[in-house]
Amino acid sequence: QVQLVESGGGSVQAGGSLTLSCAATGPTGSSYCMGWFRQAPGKQHEAVSMLAGTGTTSYTDSVQGRFTISKKNGVNTLYLQMDNLKPEDTAMYYCAASMYIASPHCTVAAGPAEFGTWGQGTQVTVSS
């Protein structure tokens, strides 16, 4: 059973950068769809970025060009590099994984109910 542990959240001013990490205990090979969701107070989970087993990446429109998802296989860790942060990026960020989502469907269109493995979340706060 894969477990996920996020780190790297914090408080920054608008325009700043943060890098979130998601360490996976257990194998998350090419069969896994992994990604990041976020949830702001009073709002539903929003898919931010996905990484398919094929290496294909997907981003929601509001973060395109500012966020970069990547994975370091040697240490089994997923990253989310967040640059030019905006106050509207403030949310709890969650790492999620699923071995049942085929690569063509591993996009930000995938809903949270499709992911069976979640991390505990890490808070990102961006002040103006």
Disulfide bonds with the S-S distance in Angstrom:
Cys22-Cys95 2.05
Cys33-Cys106 2.08
